[in-house]
Amino acid sequence: MLPTQNKVYTAGFWLMCLSSFLFFMSFNMLLPELPDFLTRLGGAEYKGFIIALFTLTAGLSRPFSGKLADTVGRIPVMVFGSLVCFICGFFYPWVSTVAGFMGLRLLHGFSTGFKPTGTAAFIADIIPYERRGEAMGLLGVAGSLGMAAGPALGPHITAATSLNTLFYCSSGLALLSLVVQGTMTETLPAEQRQRFSWRLLRLDWHEVLEPRVLAPALVTLLCLFPFGAILTIVPDQSRVLGLKAADKGLFYTCFTLASLVVRLLAGRASDKYGRLPVLRLSTALLVISLVLLTLVEHSVPLFLGSAVLFGLATGLNSPTIYAWTIDLSHPARRGRAVATMYIALEVGIGLGALLAGWIYGNIDSRLPYVHAASVVATVAALAYLLWGVREKQPARA
């Protein structure tokens, strides 16, 4: 399963891409429908919590998933995440209260707290340093395809059948992701593996965050803040712009397809030019896209054009941050390093979602102010990348 000079991308790599595609499609296909679902339950004022609660448990579980990935194994961590996603899909149709919905969102968040952590550590094990940016780009293509297909397909499934059918389809995709993982071979060296025991869930403070990767973690937090805000308000902004119910996922589709193009064409950019130069460019594009979103008003073309630019920025930004994180991590603590980066990701998305819900408050005229807050976060990230950090050599031992 380890890479050779002649074959960098093994069967295990492509199976992991397939598993990621199915996993991300599973829970993202629900996003366009959840705001209306929560409104029907009587919780319209809690829309900001749809994403925030999901990311809360995802973030809280990262230190545990990182430690378990470095001790029990990459695949058990991934299996647990997919299993949670599978189970949660079956429970949404039975939710009848706002409190029940919030509790299920908390539980559902454990899925992304575990699956992507194990995935990134697995990929780091099998791909050499000089191809990491490219590999993370290809893995991101798979995840982005799932993120694009899910929101685009979800409203059509609901319109053609029912919301409950959508929930069951989400659960079924998570099950398929789980099945694919069962065909892969563990990459954590046998001498490092331990049997699972409850004592492994006891964490010392030094096991929560990996100091080596705090720089990429900070950039991740600031750059993912806008994503949480967008996930929260884009369904409502689509309605304000007059898009049909079945087109509520159109912004996500444009954003993700643009991201795919960049990942395919520029996957090796950070391998060739360095992590920081690519991150500076991508973050600058992110700022521009968000400025345009503040100016949308009633223009659907500008709205979708902003989505394309946002996707181009994200397509450069995401795999580069992943590769930068792995570069700086100690091989024996890759799971913890990846978990640290993902904790920052969840904090950024969660804060963005909460602040977006609070600023928006179901008052349509406030939508530009949500995007303005995101501009502030990304400008701070760009300033840090320009003047607050220098590129370091990768940790190889």
MIDRENTOR-836743 format. One line per field, with one value per residue (C-alpha): residue number from 1; residue in one letter; chain; x, y, z. Coordinates in Angstrom, 1 decimal. Layout:
REM MIDRENTOR-836743
k [NUM  ...];
r [A  ...];
c [A  ...];
x [X  ...];
y [Y  ...];
z [Z  ...];
This chain:
REM MIDRENTOR-836743
k [1  2  3  4  5  6  7  8  9  10  11  12  13  14  15  16  17  18  19  20  21  22  23  24  25  26  27  28  29  30  31  32  33  34  35  36  37  38  39  40  41  42  43  44  45  46  47  48  49  50  51  52  53  54  55  56  57  58  59  60  61  62  63  64  65  66  67  68  69  70  71  72  73  74  75  76  77  78  79  80  81  82  83  84  85  86  87  88  89  90  91  92  93  94  95  96  97  98  99  100  101  102  103  104  105  106  107  108  109  110  111  112  113  114  115  116  117  118  119  120  121  122  123  124  125  126  127  128  129  130  131  132  133  134  135  136  137  138  139  140  141  142  143  144  145  146  147  148  149  150  151  152  153  154  155  156  157  158  159  160  161  162  163  164  165  166  167  168  169  170  171  172  173  174  175  176  177  178  179  180  181  182  183  184  185  186  187  188  189  190  191  192  193  194  195  196  197  198  199  200  201  202  203  204  205  206  207  208  209  210  211  212  213  214  215  216  217  218  219  220  221  222  223  224  225  226  227  228  229  230  231  232  233  234  235  236  237  238  239  240  241  242  243  244  245  246  247  248  249  250  251  252  253  254  255  256  257  258  259  260  261  262  263  264  265  266  267  268  269  270  271  272  273  274  275  276  277  278  279  280  281  282  283  284  285  286  287  288  289  290  291  292  293  294  295  296  297  298  299  300  301  302  303  304  305  306  307  308  309  310  311  312  313  314  315  316  317  318  319  320  321  322  323  324  325  326  327  328  329  330  331  332  333  334  335  336  337  338  339  340  341  342  343  344  345  346  347  348  349  350  351  352  353  354  355  356  357  358  359  360  361  362  363  364  365  366  367  368  369  370  371  372  373  374  375  376  377  378  379  380  381  382  383  384  385  386  387  388  389  390  391  392  393  394  395  396  397];
r [M  L  P  T  Q  N  K  V  Y  T  A  G  F  W  L  M  C  L  S  S  F  L  F  F  M  S  F  N  M  L  L  P  E  L  P  D  F  L  T  R  L  G  G  A  E  Y  K  G  F  I  I  A  L  F  T  L  T  A  G  L  S  R  P  F  S  G  K  L  A  D  T  V  G  R  I  P  V  M  V  F  G  S  L  V  C  F  I  C  G  F  F  Y  P  W  V  S  T  V  A  G  F  M  G  L  R  L  L  H  G  F  S  T  G  F  K  P  T  G  T  A  A  F  I  A  D  I  I  P  Y  E  R  R  G  E  A  M  G  L  L  G  V  A  G  S  L  G  M  A  A  G  P  A  L  G  P  H  I  T  A  A  T  S  L  N  T  L  F  Y  C  S  S  G  L  A  L  L  S  L  V  V  Q  G  T  M  T  E  T  L  P  A  E  Q  R  Q  R  F  S  W  R  L  L  R  L  D  W  H  E  V  L  E  P  R  V  L  A  P  A  L  V  T  L  L  C  L  F  P  F  G  A  I  L  T  I  V  P  D  Q  S  R  V  L  G  L  K  A  A  D  K  G  L  F  Y  T  C  F  T  L  A  S  L  V  V  R  L  L  A  G  R  A  S  D  K  Y  G  R  L  P  V  L  R  L  S  T  A  L  L  V  I  S  L  V  L  L  T  L  V  E  H  S  V  P  L  F  L  G  S  A  V  L  F  G  L  A  T  G  L  N  S  P  T  I  Y  A  W  T  I  D  L  S  H  P  A  R  R  G  R  A  V  A  T  M  Y  I  A  L  E  V  G  I  G  L  G  A  L  L  A  G  W  I  Y  G  N  I  D  S  R  L  P  Y  V  H  A  A  S  V  V  A  T  V  A  A  L  A  Y  L  L  W  G  V  R  E  K  Q  P  A  R  A];
c [A  A  A  A  A  A  A  A  A  A  A  A  A  A  A  A  A  A  A  A  A  A  A  A  A  A  A  A  A  A  A  A  A  A  A  A  A  A  A  A  A  A  A  A  A  A  A  A  A  A  A  A  A  A  A  A  A  A  A  A  A  A  A  A  A  A  A  A  A  A  A  A  A  A  A  A  A  A  A  A  A  A  A  A  A  A  A  A  A  A  A  A  A  A  A  A  A  A  A  A  A  A  A  A  A  A  A  A  A  A  A  A  A  A  A  A  A  A  A  A  A  A  A  A  A  A  A  A  A  A  A  A  A  A  A  A  A  A  A  A  A  A  A  A  A  A  A  A  A  A  A  A  A  A  A  A  A  A  A  A  A  A  A  A  A  A  A  A  A  A  A  A  A  A  A  A  A  A  A  A  A  A  A  A  A  A  A  A  A  A  A  A  A  A  A  A  A  A  A  A  A  A  A  A  A  A  A  A  A  A  A  A  A  A  A  A  A  A  A  A  A  A  A  A  A  A  A  A  A  A  A  A  A  A  A  A  A  A  A  A  A  A  A  A  A  A  A  A  A  A  A  A  A  A  A  A  A  A  A  A  A  A  A  A  A  A  A  A  A  A  A  A  A  A  A  A  A  A  A  A  A  A  A  A  A  A  A  A  A  A  A  A  A  A  A  A  A  A  A  A  A  A  A  A  A  A  A  A  A  A  A  A  A  A  A  A  A  A  A  A  A  A  A  A  A  A  A  A  A  A  A  A  A  A  A  A  A  A  A  A  A  A  A  A  A  A  A  A  A  A  A  A  A  A  A  A  A  A  A  A  A  A  A  A  A  A  A  A  A  A  A  A  A  A  A  A  A  A  A  A  A  A  A  A  A  A  A  A  A  A  A  A  A  A  A  A  A];
x [0.0  3.0  3.8  6.5  8.6  6.5  3.1  2.2  -1.6  -2.5  -5.8  -6.1  -5.9  -8.7  -10.9  -10.4  -11.4  -14.6  -15.4  -14.9  -17.2  -20.0  -19.5  -19.5  -22.5  -24.4  -24.6  -24.3  -27.4  -29.4  -28.2  -30.6  -33.6  -32.7  -33.6  -37.1  -37.4  -36.4  -38.8  -41.7  -40.7  -41.0  -37.3  -36.8  -34.8  -32.3  -31.1  -27.6  -27.5  -28.0  -24.3  -23.0  -24.1  -22.9  -19.4  -19.4  -19.3  -17.1  -14.6  -14.9  -14.3  -11.2  -8.7  -10.1  -10.2  -6.6  -5.3  -7.2  -6.0  -2.4  -3.0  -5.9  -5.6  -6.8  -9.5  -11.4  -11.6  -13.1  -15.5  -16.9  -17.5  -19.3  -21.4  -22.6  -23.6  -25.5  -27.4  -28.3  -30.0  -32.6  -33.5  -34.3  -37.8  -38.7  -37.7  -40.8  -39.4  -36.7  -34.9  -34.9  -33.5  -30.7  -29.8  -29.6  -27.4  -25.0  -24.8  -24.4  -21.4  -19.4  -19.3  -17.1  -15.2  -13.8  -14.0  -11.9  -9.3  -8.7  -8.8  -6.1  -3.8  -4.3  -3.4  -0.4  0.9  0.7  1.7  5.3  6.1  6.7  3.2  1.2  -0.3  -1.4  -2.8  -4.8  -6.1  -7.3  -8.8  -10.5  -11.9  -13.7  -15.0  -16.0  -17.9  -19.8  -20.4  -21.7  -23.8  -25.4  -26.9  -27.8  -29.6  -31.2  -33.9  -34.9  -35.2  -37.4  -39.5  -40.0  -40.6  -40.5  -38.2  -38.1  -36.8  -34.0  -33.0  -32.9  -30.9  -28.4  -28.1  -27.7  -24.8  -23.0  -23.5  -21.9  -18.9  -18.6  -18.6  -15.8  -13.6  -14.0  -11.9  -8.9  -5.7  -4.6  -1.6  -0.7  2.4  1.7  4.2  2.2  -1.2  -3.1  -6.4  -9.1  -9.7  -11.6  -8.4  -7.4  -10.2  -8.5  -6.6  -3.8  -3.7  -0.7  -2.8  -5.5  -3.5  -0.3  1.9  3.8  0.7  -0.8  0.0  -2.0  -4.7  -5.1  -5.3  -7.9  -10.1  -10.1  -10.7  -13.4  -15.4  -17.1  -18.0  -20.1  -21.8  -22.5  -23.9  -26.3  -27.7  -27.4  -30.7  -32.5  -30.4  -31.4  -35.1  -34.6  -33.1  -36.1  -34.5  -36.9  -37.1  -35.4  -32.5  -31.6  -28.4  -27.3  -24.8  -23.2  -23.0  -21.3  -19.0  -18.0  -17.6  -15.3  -13.3  -13.1  -11.6  -8.9  -8.1  -7.7  -5.6  -3.6  -3.3  0.5  0.8  1.8  4.2  5.9  5.7  5.4  2.5  2.6  2.6  -0.4  -2.2  -1.7  -3.1  -6.1  -6.9  -6.8  -9.3  -11.5  -11.6  -12.6  -15.4  -16.9  -16.7  -18.8  -21.3  -21.9  -22.9  -25.3  -28.6  -31.0  -28.4  -28.5  -25.5  -23.4  -24.5  -23.5  -20.3  -19.3  -19.9  -17.5  -14.8  -15.3  -14.9  -11.7  -10.2  -11.3  -9.9  -6.5  -6.7  -8.0  -5.5  -2.6  -3.5  -3.9  -0.4  1.1  -0.3  1.1  4.5  4.9  3.6  5.7  5.0  4.1  1.6  0.0  -3.5  -3.2  -1.8  -4.7  -7.1  -5.7  -6.3  -9.8  -10.6  -9.7  -11.9  -14.9  -14.4  -14.2  -17.3  -19.2  -18.4  -19.3  -22.7  -23.5  -22.6  -24.4  -27.6  -27.3  -26.6  -29.2  -32.0  -34.4  -34.2  -33.3  -31.8  -29.1  -27.6  -24.8  -23.6  -23.1  -20.7  -19.0  -18.1  -16.6  -14.5  -13.0  -12.0  -10.4  -8.5  -7.0  -5.9  -4.3  -2.5  -1.1  0.0  1.8  3.5  3.0  4.4  7.3  7.5  9.3  10.9  8.7  9.1  10.3  11.0];
y [0.0  2.3  4.3  3.3  5.5  4.3  4.2  7.1  6.7  3.2  1.4  2.5  6.2  5.9  3.9  6.7  9.2  7.2  6.9  10.7  11.4  9.3  10.6  14.3  13.8  12.1  15.0  17.9  16.9  17.8  21.4  23.2  21.6  21.9  25.6  25.0  21.8  23.7  26.5  24.0  22.7  26.2  27.1  29.7  31.9  29.1  28.6  29.6  26.5  24.1  24.4  25.6  22.6  20.2  21.8  22.0  18.2  17.8  20.1  18.6  15.2  16.0  15.6  12.1  11.1  12.4  10.4  7.3  7.6  7.6  4.6  2.4  3.1  5.3  3.0  2.4  6.2  6.5  3.7  5.2  8.6  7.0  4.8  7.9  9.5  6.4  6.2  9.9  9.8  7.4  9.5  12.8  11.7  11.0  14.4  16.5  19.2  21.9  20.4  16.9  18.5  20.3  17.1  15.2  17.9  17.5  13.8  14.1  16.3  13.4  12.0  14.8  14.8  11.4  10.5  13.3  13.0  9.4  10.1  12.8  10.7  7.8  9.8  11.3  7.7  6.7  9.8  11.2  14.8  16.0  15.0  15.9  19.1  17.3  14.3  16.6  18.4  15.1  14.0  17.4  16.9  13.8  15.6  18.6  16.5  15.1  18.6  19.7  16.7  16.6  20.1  20.0  16.6  17.0  19.5  17.5  14.3  16.2  17.7  14.3  12.2  13.5  15.0  11.6  9.9  12.5  11.6  7.9  8.5  10.4  7.5  5.1  7.0  6.9  3.2  2.9  5.0  2.6  -0.5  1.0  1.5  -2.1  -3.0  -1.0  -2.0  -0.2  2.1  2.8  0.7  -2.4  -1.5  1.7  0.1  -0.6  -2.2  0.2  0.8  3.6  4.9  6.1  8.6  10.3  13.3  15.4  19.0  18.3  15.7  18.2  20.5  20.0  23.0  22.4  23.2  26.3  28.5  26.6  26.1  29.9  30.4  27.6  29.2  32.6  31.3  28.9  31.5  32.7  29.1  28.7  32.0  31.0  27.6  29.4  32.2  31.1  29.2  32.4  34.6  32.4  32.8  36.6  36.6  34.7  31.4  28.4  25.9  23.3  25.7  26.4  24.4  26.3  28.5  25.4  23.8  26.8  27.2  23.5  23.1  26.1  24.5  21.3  23.0  24.6  21.4  19.5  22.1  23.5  20.6  20.7  24.5  24.5  21.6  23.7  27.2  26.7  26.7  30.3  32.0  29.9  30.6  34.3  34.3  32.1  34.2  37.4  35.8  34.8  38.5  39.7  37.1  38.1  41.8  41.0  39.1  42.2  43.9  41.3  43.0  41.5  40.3  36.5  36.6  38.5  36.1  33.0  34.8  35.3  31.6  30.8  33.1  31.7  28.2  29.1  30.5  27.5  25.1  26.6  27.2  23.9  21.3  23.7  24.1  20.3  19.8  22.6  21.0  17.6  19.1  20.6  17.6  14.8  11.5  9.8  12.6  13.1  12.2  14.8  17.4  16.9  16.9  20.3  21.7  20.3  21.8  25.2  24.4  23.5  26.6  28.8  27.3  27.3  30.9  31.9  30.2  31.5  35.1  34.9  33.7  36.5  39.3  38.1  37.5  36.6  40.2  40.1  43.6  42.4  39.8  42.0  42.6  38.9  38.8  42.0  40.2  37.4  40.0  41.1  37.5  36.8  40.1  39.2  35.8  37.6  40.0  37.1  35.2  38.3  39.5  37.1  33.7  32.3  29.0  26.3  23.1  20.0  17.7  14.3  12.6];
z [0.0  0.3  -2.8  -5.2  -7.5  -10.5  -9.0  -6.7  -6.9  -5.8  -5.7  -2.1  -3.1  -5.6  -3.3  -0.7  -3.3  -4.0  -0.3  0.2  -2.7  -1.3  2.3  1.3  -1.0  1.9  4.4  1.9  0.0  3.1  3.4  1.0  2.6  6.3  6.8  5.5  7.6  10.7  9.9  9.7  13.1  14.4  14.7  12.0  14.3  14.9  11.3  12.3  14.6  11.6  10.7  14.1  16.1  13.4  13.5  17.3  17.8  14.8  16.4  19.9  18.5  16.5  19.3  19.9  16.2  15.8  18.8  17.7  14.1  15.5  17.8  16.7  13.0  10.1  8.9  12.2  12.6  9.1  9.6  12.8  11.0  8.1  10.5  12.4  9.1  8.1  11.4  11.5  8.1  9.4  12.4  10.6  9.5  13.1  14.4  15.4  17.7  17.4  20.4  18.7  15.5  17.4  19.2  15.9  14.3  17.3  16.8  13.0  13.5  14.9  11.4  10.0  13.2  12.4  8.7  7.2  9.9  9.1  5.4  5.4  7.6  5.3  2.2  4.0  4.6  1.0  -1.0  -1.0  0.0  -3.5  -4.7  -1.6  -3.0  -6.1  -4.1  -1.8  -4.8  -6.3  -3.0  -2.9  -6.3  -5.1  -2.0  -4.0  -6.5  -3.6  -2.2  -5.6  -6.5  -3.1  -2.8  -6.5  -6.3  -2.9  -3.8  -6.9  -4.8  -2.4  -5.2  -7.0  -3.9  -0.3  2.3  4.1  0.9  0.8  4.4  3.5  0.4  2.5  4.8  1.9  0.5  3.9  3.9  0.5  1.8  4.7  2.4  0.2  3.3  4.1  1.0  2.1  4.0  7.1  6.6  10.3  10.9  12.9  15.7  16.4  16.5  19.7  20.5  21.3  25.0  26.8  28.3  24.8  25.1  28.1  26.7  28.1  26.9  24.7  22.8  21.9  19.6  17.6  18.1  14.8  12.7  14.5  11.5  9.0  11.6  12.1  8.3  8.1  10.8  9.1  5.6  6.6  8.5  5.2  4.3  7.5  6.8  3.2  4.2  6.6  4.4  0.8  0.7  1.9  -0.4  -3.3  -2.4  -2.2  -5.6  -7.0  -7.7  -7.7  -4.8  -6.9  -7.6  -4.0  -4.5  -7.6  -5.7  -4.2  -7.6  -9.3  -6.4  -6.3  -10.1  -10.2  -7.3  -9.3  -12.3  -10.2  -8.3  -11.6  -13.4  -10.5  -8.1  -8.2  -8.0  -4.3  -4.9  -7.6  -6.3  -2.5  -0.1  1.0  -2.5  -3.5  -0.2  -0.6  -4.1  -3.2  -0.1  -2.2  -4.6  -1.6  -0.4  -3.9  -4.2  -0.8  -1.7  -4.8  -2.7  -0.6  -3.8  -5.2  -4.3  -7.0  -9.6  -10.1  -12.5  -10.0  -7.3  -9.3  -10.6  -7.0  -6.4  -9.2  -7.9  -4.4  -5.8  -7.6  -4.4  -2.4  -5.0  -4.6  -0.8  0.6  -0.8  -0.1  3.5  3.8  2.3  4.4  7.6  6.7  5.7  9.2  11.1  12.7  11.0  14.3  15.0  11.7  12.9  15.7  13.3  10.8  13.7  14.8  11.4  11.3  14.8  13.3  10.3  12.5  14.7  11.6  10.0  13.3  14.2  10.6  10.9  14.3  13.4  10.1  11.8  14.4  11.9  9.4  11.9  9.0  7.8  4.1  4.0  6.4  4.0  2.7  6.3  6.7  3.7  5.0  8.2  6.1  4.3  7.6  8.4  5.1  5.0  8.4  6.9  4.0  6.3  8.4  5.3  3.9  7.1  9.9  8.8  6.8  5.0  6.9  5.7  6.0  9.0  7.9  11.2];
